[in-house]
């Protein structure tokens, strides 16, 4: 790849990522209006369409396409690019996490679980993967696995304890004695 092409590719990826960051960075606290969110996500997609990514950038390029669709809440459209990103950069946890997140919202908890477990094969020390797996196993009412993954998430990062009370995904296991016992353990 010519130096100019490499620089241009990096600029496009950074600009697309910046558009998505503008939408997502403070979205928990100040959610943007859907038309603003979609305009920025579409801008990212338009930018990404201007480059044919090199082999080195292909995983990031696919991830950003999937992230743009996810940002617009087009979760099923996000699946293919996120799968490609995860396959190209198997050790990149954020692609596996985003893939699982989208599968959940497309009603495929089985594939959401499969995606996060694949991510664990490459990095077993990410508390967020364990926490989300605990949520997903709770949703399919497998109390034992939900508690096991939540236990591991707490071992890796005790801050996740603070999220459990407000997490509706755990409603199916809240009455489970092992679940309750896990939450009463003093750290």
Secondary structure, 3 states (H helix, E strand, C coil): CCHHHHHHHHHHHHHHHHHHHHHHCCCCCCCCCHHHHHHHHHHHHHHHCCCCCCCCCHHHHHHHHHHHHHHCCCHHHHHHHHHHHHHHCCCCHHHHHHHHHHHHHCCCHHHHHHHHHHHHHHCCCCHHHHHHHHHHHHHCCCHHHHHHHHHHHHHHCHHHHHHHCCCHHHCCCCCCHHHHHHHHCCC
